[in-house]
Amino acid sequence: MRIEYTDVLVAGGGLAGLRTAVGAARRGLRVEVLSLVPAKRSHSVAAQGGMQASLGNAFKGMGDNEDVHFGDTVRGSDWGCDQLVARMFAHMAPKAVRELAAWGVPWNRVQRGAHEAVINGERVTLTERDEAHGLITARDFGGTRKWRTCYTADGTGHTMLYALGDRAVAEGIPVRNRSEAVALIHDGGRCQGAVVRDLETGELYAILAAATVIATGGFGRIWGISTNALINEGMGAAIALETGVARLANMEAVQFHPTAIVPAGILVTEGCRGDGGLLRDVDGHRFMPDYEPEKAELASRDVVSRRMAEHMRRGKGVKSAAGEHLWLDIAVLGAAHIDHKLREVKDICRHFLGIDPARDWIPVRPTQHYSMGGIRTDHRGESPSLRGLFAVGEAACWDLHGFNRLGGNSLAETVV
C-alpha cells in the first residue's frame, strides 16, 4: 500500500474542514484535505440564513454583546451546553465574521434611514443610525433576543464556502476531490492518519499525519427524509467509532427544522420567519401565537417543530398526496423583499414546487436537519481518548449546542 506523509490531514472539504486547513497552513504546517465532492459543492453551500455574531450594528441589534449571545445559546441548548465552550464561542464569533469579510464574503450592510420590516405579522418602519451605515447588518432568528444573524441574502453558506475555498487556494492547500477516509490508523492511544480511498480509481492508500481532523458533517441521511445532502451519511463518526477508542456523544440529540418543503425535504431558511414570514394551518389561521405568544414563529427550532407536530395531531394539517403539512406564508413580505433577500427560496419554490412564493404559500413540515451529537472532543477539538484525532463542525460534539441548536450558531461554529 502506498504511504504518504503530512502534518495535518483533514477529512471533509466543507466550511469547518477548509477553515481548519487554512488555520493550519497559516501556521506553517503541511495540510491535505479530502473531499467526497469538489469542495465548493460540499453541503455547507446549502446553508441559507446566516451566522450569529454579536456585532450590534443594526437598530434591532443595538445593545447586543457576547454576554447576550452566550445567554441565548445556553437557553437554546435546553441548558445542556458546556458553558465554557459557549462563552468561548460567543467571544470569538464577531472576530470570525469580520475575518470572513476581509476574505471576500459580501455581508449585507446597514443602510441608513427608514425602511420597512414585517415583525410579528405587522409591517413597521425601522430607522437605522447614520453612524452604522455600511457596517455588517443582521436579521432576526429563532430563540434570540437581538437581531444577531449576519447574512448574505439567503445564500450565506454559499458565499462563505466560496470565500474559504478561494482562501485555501491562495494558501496553496491541496484538496483531493472524490477521496474518502475509510479507516483511521492508530495504536490504541494516538491517531496517526487514515486509510484513504480514491473514489475514481478505487485505489486504497495511507496518509500518515501528526493530526487527523474529521470534518465530514452530520449523519442526516440515515433518516428517510432529511434536509441534508446525500453525502451526509455519518462516515466520520463511523470510522471514529470503529477504532474502539474514540467516543461518540449525544447521538440522540437530533434537530428537526420546522420548514422543509413537502415532499422533497429541501430546507427553506429560517430567514423566512426571521424576516416576518408566518406559519398557517389548513384554515389559513396563523397558529404559532396560540402556543408561543411572545416569540411565535421565532421560538427556538425545537419548540416550533413540536408545536407544528402538535397542531397537525389536532387535525389542523393540510392533507395532500405527499403527506400532511402546514403552510409557510412569505407572500406577506412582498415580491421585492423576496427577490432581494430570499432569492434561493424563490428558486427552490419554482423548481421543486412550481409555485411563486410571492403569491402562493409554501407547503412545509418539520424534517431532520442537524446532528448535535458527534465525535466527543474537548474545547480544543481533540478527542480525549484518542490523541491526535480532532473533530470540527457538525461531525464534532464539544457540547456547544447541548440538546438543541440555535439557528445561525452552526455556521458560526464552523469558522470560530
C-alpha positions as CSV (number, residue, x, y, z in Angstrom):
1,M,0.0,0.0,0.0
2,R,1.2,3.5,-0.9
3,I,2.0,5.6,2.1
4,E,2.1,9.4,2.1
5,Y,3.0,11.8,4.9
6,T,1.7,15.2,6.0
7,D,1.3,17.3,9.2
8,V,-2.4,17.7,9.2
9,L,-5.0,15.5,7.4
10,V,-8.5,17.0,7.1
11,A,-11.3,14.7,6.1
12,G,-14.0,16.9,4.8
13,G,-14.0,19.9,2.4
14,G,-16.9,22.0,3.8
15,L,-16.7,25.1,5.9
16,A,-15.3,23.5,9.0
17,G,-12.7,21.5,7.1
18,L,-11.5,24.3,5.0
19,R,-11.3,26.8,7.9
20,T,-9.2,24.2,9.9
21,A,-7.0,23.7,6.9
22,V,-6.4,27.4,6.3
23,G,-5.6,27.9,10.0
24,A,-3.1,25.1,10.0
25,A,-1.5,26.3,6.8
26,R,-1.1,29.8,8.1
27,R,0.9,28.3,11.0
28,G,3.4,26.7,8.5
29,L,2.0,23.2,8.6
30,R,1.6,20.9,5.6
31,V,-2.0,20.1,5.1
32,E,-4.0,17.7,2.9
33,V,-7.8,17.9,2.5
34,L,-10.0,15.0,1.4
35,S,-13.4,15.8,0.0
36,L,-16.1,13.4,-1.4
37,V,-17.1,16.1,-3.9
38,P,-15.4,19.3,-5.2
39,A,-15.1,21.4,-2.1
40,K,-17.3,24.2,-3.3
41,R,-20.1,21.6,-3.7
42,S,-20.0,20.5,0.0
43,H,-23.2,20.5,2.0
44,S,-22.2,23.8,3.6
45,V,-23.2,25.5,0.4
46,A,-26.8,24.7,1.3
47,A,-26.8,26.8,4.5
48,Q,-29.0,29.8,3.8
49,G,-30.0,32.0,6.7
50,G,-26.8,33.3,8.3
51,M,-24.2,33.1,11.1
52,Q,-24.6,34.6,14.6
53,A,-22.2,37.2,15.8
54,S,-23.0,39.9,18.4
55,L,-21.9,43.0,16.4
56,G,-24.9,45.1,17.5
57,N,-24.8,47.3,14.3
58,A,-28.5,47.0,13.2
59,F,-31.1,49.1,15.0
60,K,-32.8,45.9,16.4
61,G,-29.4,44.5,17.4
62,M,-28.4,47.5,19.5
63,G,-27.2,46.5,22.9
64,D,-26.1,43.1,21.8
65,N,-22.9,41.7,23.1
66,E,-21.2,38.4,23.7
67,D,-22.9,38.0,27.1
68,V,-26.4,38.2,25.5
69,H,-25.3,35.7,22.7
70,F,-23.9,33.4,25.4
71,G,-27.2,33.6,27.3
72,D,-29.3,32.8,24.2
73,T,-27.0,29.9,23.4
74,V,-27.3,28.4,26.9
75,R,-31.1,28.8,27.0
76,G,-31.4,27.5,23.4
77,S,-29.5,24.4,24.3
78,D,-32.1,23.4,26.9
79,W,-29.4,24.2,29.4
80,G,-27.4,21.3,28.1
81,C,-24.3,23.0,26.6
82,D,-20.8,23.3,28.0
83,Q,-20.9,26.9,29.2
84,L,-17.1,27.3,28.9
85,V,-17.4,26.3,25.2
86,A,-20.4,28.6,24.7
87,R,-18.6,31.5,26.3
88,M,-15.5,31.0,24.1
89,F,-17.7,30.7,21.0
90,A,-19.7,33.9,21.7
91,H,-16.4,35.7,22.3
92,M,-14.8,34.6,19.0
93,A,-17.8,34.9,16.6
94,P,-17.5,38.7,15.9
95,K,-13.9,38.3,15.0
96,A,-14.7,35.4,12.7
97,V,-17.4,37.3,10.8
98,R,-15.0,40.3,10.3
99,E,-12.3,37.9,9.1
100,L,-14.6,36.5,6.5
101,A,-15.5,40.0,5.3
102,A,-11.8,40.6,4.8
103,W,-11.6,37.3,2.8
104,G,-14.4,38.4,0.5
105,V,-17.8,37.4,2.0
106,P,-20.2,40.2,0.8
107,W,-22.2,40.6,4.0
108,N,-25.4,42.6,3.8
109,R,-24.8,46.0,5.2
110,V,-26.7,48.6,7.3
111,Q,-28.4,51.2,5.1
112,R,-29.0,54.5,6.9
113,G,-32.5,55.9,7.2
114,A,-36.0,54.4,7.3
115,H,-37.0,51.1,5.9
116,E,-40.0,48.7,6.3
117,A,-39.9,45.3,8.0
118,V,-42.5,42.8,9.0
119,I,-42.4,42.0,12.7
120,N,-44.9,39.7,14.4
121,G,-47.2,39.9,11.3
122,E,-47.2,43.7,11.2
123,R,-45.5,46.0,8.8
124,V,-43.4,48.5,10.7
125,T,-40.8,51.2,9.9
126,L,-37.3,50.9,11.3
127,T,-34.8,53.8,11.2
128,E,-31.1,52.8,11.0
129,R,-28.5,55.1,12.5
130,D,-26.3,57.2,10.3
131,E,-23.2,56.2,12.1
132,A,-23.9,52.5,11.4
133,H,-24.3,53.0,7.7
134,G,-22.1,50.4,5.8
135,L,-21.5,48.2,8.8
136,I,-22.4,44.5,8.7
137,T,-26.2,44.2,9.5
138,A,-28.2,41.3,10.9
139,R,-31.6,39.7,10.8
140,D,-33.8,38.1,13.4
141,F,-33.6,34.4,14.1
142,G,-35.4,32.0,16.4
143,G,-34.5,31.9,20.1
144,T,-32.5,35.2,20.1
145,R,-33.2,38.4,22.0
146,K,-31.4,40.6,19.5
147,W,-31.1,40.7,15.7
148,R,-27.7,39.0,15.5
149,T,-27.7,36.8,12.4
150,C,-25.2,38.2,9.8
151,Y,-26.2,37.1,6.3
152,T,-25.7,37.4,2.6
153,A,-29.3,37.4,1.4
154,D,-30.3,33.7,1.7
155,G,-27.1,32.3,0.3
156,T,-24.8,32.7,3.3
157,G,-23.3,29.2,3.2
158,H,-22.7,29.6,-0.5
159,T,-20.7,32.9,-0.1
160,M,-18.8,31.7,2.9
161,L,-17.8,28.4,1.3
162,Y,-16.6,30.1,-1.9
163,A,-14.6,32.7,0.1
164,L,-13.0,29.9,2.1
165,G,-12.4,27.8,-1.0
166,D,-10.6,30.7,-2.6
167,R,-8.6,31.3,0.6
168,A,-7.5,27.6,0.6
169,V,-6.3,28.1,-3.0
170,A,-4.4,31.2,-2.0
171,E,-2.7,29.4,0.8
172,G,-1.7,26.6,-1.6
173,I,-3.7,23.9,0.2
174,P,-4.2,20.7,-1.9
175,V,-7.8,19.4,-1.9
176,R,-8.2,15.8,-3.1
177,N,-11.7,15.7,-4.6
178,R,-13.5,12.4,-4.8
179,S,-11.4,10.9,-1.9
180,E,-12.7,9.4,1.3
181,A,-11.2,8.4,4.6
182,V,-12.4,4.8,5.2
183,A,-10.4,3.9,8.4
184,L,-8.3,5.6,11.0
185,I,-4.8,4.5,11.7
186,H,-4.0,4.3,15.4
187,D,-2.1,2.4,18.1
188,G,-4.8,2.5,20.7
189,G,-3.6,5.8,22.2
190,R,-2.8,8.1,19.3
191,C,-4.3,8.5,15.8
192,Q,-1.6,8.6,13.2
193,G,-3.6,9.2,10.0
194,A,-6.1,7.4,7.8
195,V,-6.6,4.9,5.1
196,V,-7.9,6.8,2.0
197,R,-10.0,5.5,-0.9
198,D,-9.8,7.2,-4.3
199,L,-13.4,7.1,-5.4
200,E,-12.5,7.4,-9.1
201,T,-9.9,4.6,-9.3
202,G,-10.8,2.6,-6.2
203,E,-7.2,2.7,-5.0
204,L,-6.6,2.4,-1.3
205,Y,-3.6,4.2,0.2
206,A,-2.5,5.6,3.6
207,I,-1.8,9.1,4.7
208,L,0.1,9.4,8.0
209,A,-0.3,12.6,9.9
210,A,0.5,14.2,13.2
211,A,-3.1,15.4,13.4
212,T,-6.1,13.9,11.8
213,V,-9.3,16.1,11.6
214,I,-12.8,14.7,11.0
215,A,-14.9,17.4,9.3
216,T,-17.4,15.2,7.5
217,G,-20.6,16.9,8.7
218,G,-23.7,15.2,10.1
219,F,-25.5,11.9,9.6
220,G,-28.9,13.2,8.4
221,R,-29.1,10.7,5.6
222,I,-29.8,7.8,7.9
223,W,-33.3,9.3,8.0
224,G,-35.7,8.7,5.1
225,I,-36.3,12.4,4.6
226,S,-33.7,15.0,5.6
227,T,-32.6,18.5,4.6
228,N,-29.1,17.1,4.4
229,A,-27.2,16.3,1.1
230,L,-26.8,12.7,0.1
231,I,-23.2,12.7,1.2
232,N,-24.1,13.3,4.8
233,E,-24.0,9.7,5.9
234,G,-22.0,10.0,9.1
235,M,-18.9,8.3,7.8
236,G,-16.6,10.4,10.1
237,A,-18.5,9.2,13.2
238,A,-18.5,5.6,11.9
239,I,-14.7,5.4,11.4
240,A,-14.1,7.1,14.7
241,L,-16.4,4.5,16.4
242,E,-14.7,1.7,14.6
243,T,-11.4,2.5,16.4
244,G,-12.9,1.2,19.7
245,V,-11.1,4.1,21.4
246,A,-12.6,7.4,20.2
247,R,-16.1,8.0,21.7
248,L,-19.3,9.5,20.3
249,A,-21.5,11.7,22.4
250,N,-25.1,13.0,22.4
251,M,-26.0,11.0,19.3
252,E,-29.7,11.1,20.4
253,A,-29.7,14.9,20.1
254,V,-31.1,15.5,16.6
255,Q,-32.7,18.7,15.5
256,F,-35.8,18.8,13.2
257,H,-36.1,22.1,11.2
258,P,-39.6,23.5,11.1
259,T,-39.7,24.4,7.5
260,A,-38.6,21.9,4.9
261,I,-40.7,21.8,1.7
262,V,-43.1,18.9,1.1
263,P,-42.3,16.4,-0.4
264,A,-38.7,17.0,-1.3
265,G,-37.4,17.8,2.2
266,I,-35.3,20.7,1.0
267,L,-34.7,23.4,3.6
268,V,-36.5,26.7,3.5
269,T,-34.3,29.1,5.5
270,E,-35.3,30.3,9.0
271,G,-34.6,33.7,7.5
272,C,-38.1,33.5,6.0
273,R,-39.6,33.6,9.5
274,G,-36.8,36.0,10.7
275,D,-37.9,38.4,8.1
276,G,-41.5,38.2,9.0
277,G,-42.9,35.0,7.4
278,L,-45.9,33.3,9.1
279,L,-47.0,29.7,9.7
280,R,-50.6,28.9,8.8
281,D,-52.8,25.8,9.1
282,V,-55.4,24.2,6.9
283,D,-57.8,27.1,7.7
284,G,-55.3,29.8,6.9
285,H,-55.0,30.6,10.6
286,R,-51.7,31.8,12.0
287,F,-51.4,29.4,14.9
288,M,-48.0,29.9,16.5
289,P,-49.1,32.8,18.7
290,D,-51.7,30.5,20.2
291,Y,-48.9,28.3,21.6
292,E,-46.0,30.8,22.0
293,P,-47.5,34.3,22.5
294,E,-44.1,36.0,23.0
295,K,-41.9,34.6,20.2
296,A,-44.5,32.9,17.9
297,E,-42.7,31.8,14.7
298,L,-39.4,32.8,16.2
299,A,-39.3,30.5,19.1
300,S,-36.4,28.1,19.0
301,R,-36.5,25.4,16.4
302,D,-37.3,22.5,18.7
303,V,-40.2,24.5,20.1
304,V,-41.6,25.5,16.7
305,S,-41.2,21.9,15.3
306,R,-43.0,20.4,18.3
307,R,-45.8,23.0,18.1
308,M,-46.3,22.2,14.4
309,A,-46.4,18.5,15.1
310,E,-48.9,19.1,17.9
311,H,-51.1,21.3,15.7
312,M,-51.2,18.6,13.0
313,R,-52.1,16.0,15.5
314,R,-55.1,18.2,16.4
315,G,-56.3,17.8,12.8
316,K,-55.2,21.2,11.6
317,G,-52.7,19.9,9.0
318,V,-53.2,20.1,5.3
319,K,-53.8,16.6,3.7
320,S,-52.1,16.0,0.4
321,A,-50.8,13.2,-1.7
322,A,-47.3,13.9,-0.5
323,G,-48.3,13.7,3.2
324,E,-49.6,16.1,5.8
325,H,-48.1,19.6,6.0
326,L,-48.7,23.2,7.1
327,W,-48.2,26.4,5.2
328,L,-45.3,29.0,5.3
329,D,-46.6,32.4,4.2
330,I,-43.8,34.7,3.0
331,A,-46.1,36.5,0.5
332,V,-46.7,38.9,3.3
333,L,-43.1,40.1,2.8
334,G,-43.8,41.3,-0.7
335,A,-42.2,40.4,-4.1
336,A,-39.4,43.0,-3.8
337,H,-38.2,41.6,-0.5
338,I,-38.3,38.0,-1.7
339,D,-36.4,39.0,-4.9
340,H,-33.7,40.9,-2.9
341,K,-33.2,38.8,0.3
342,L,-34.8,35.4,-0.4
343,R,-33.7,34.6,-3.9
344,E,-32.7,31.0,-3.3
345,V,-36.1,30.3,-1.6
346,K,-37.8,31.6,-4.7
347,D,-35.7,29.4,-6.9
348,I,-36.4,26.3,-4.7
349,C,-40.2,27.0,-4.8
350,R,-40.1,27.5,-8.6
351,H,-38.0,24.4,-9.4
352,F,-39.3,21.9,-6.9
353,L,-42.9,23.0,-6.2
354,G,-43.8,25.0,-9.3
355,I,-45.1,28.0,-7.2
356,D,-44.3,31.6,-6.8
357,P,-43.8,32.4,-3.0
358,A,-44.7,36.0,-3.6
359,R,-48.3,34.7,-4.4
360,D,-48.5,31.2,-3.0
361,W,-48.0,29.7,0.4
362,I,-45.2,27.1,0.8
363,P,-46.0,23.5,2.0
364,V,-43.7,22.7,4.9
365,R,-43.3,20.3,7.8
366,P,-40.6,19.6,10.4
367,T,-37.8,17.5,8.9
368,Q,-34.5,16.1,10.2
369,H,-31.9,18.8,9.8
370,Y,-28.9,18.8,12.2
371,S,-26.9,16.4,14.5
372,M,-25.9,17.9,17.8
373,G,-24.0,14.7,18.6
374,G,-20.8,13.5,17.1
375,I,-17.2,12.6,18.0
376,R,-16.6,13.6,21.6
377,T,-13.9,16.3,21.8
378,D,-12.6,18.7,24.4
379,H,-12.8,22.5,24.0
380,R,-9.7,22.4,21.7
381,G,-11.5,20.0,19.3
382,E,-9.3,16.9,20.2
383,S,-10.6,13.5,21.2
384,P,-9.8,13.0,24.9
385,S,-9.5,9.2,24.4
386,L,-7.5,9.1,21.1
387,R,-4.9,11.8,20.9
388,G,-4.1,13.2,17.5
389,L,-7.7,12.8,16.4
390,F,-9.7,16.0,16.1
391,A,-13.2,16.8,15.0
392,V,-14.8,20.0,14.0
393,G,-18.2,21.3,12.8
394,E,-21.2,19.1,12.8
395,A,-19.1,16.0,13.0
396,A,-17.9,17.0,16.5
397,C,-19.6,17.1,19.8
398,W,-17.9,19.7,22.1
399,D,-21.2,20.5,23.7
400,L,-21.8,23.9,22.2
401,H,-25.3,23.1,21.2
402,G,-26.5,20.9,24.1
403,F,-29.8,19.3,23.1
404,N,-31.0,22.0,20.6
405,R,-29.0,24.3,18.3
406,L,-29.9,27.9,17.7
407,G,-30.2,28.8,14.1
408,G,-27.1,30.6,12.9
409,N,-24.8,29.1,15.5
410,S,-23.7,26.2,13.4
411,L,-22.4,28.3,10.5
412,A,-20.6,30.4,13.1
413,E,-19.2,27.3,14.8
414,T,-17.5,26.2,11.5
415,V,-15.3,29.2,11.4
416,V,-14.7,30.0,15.1
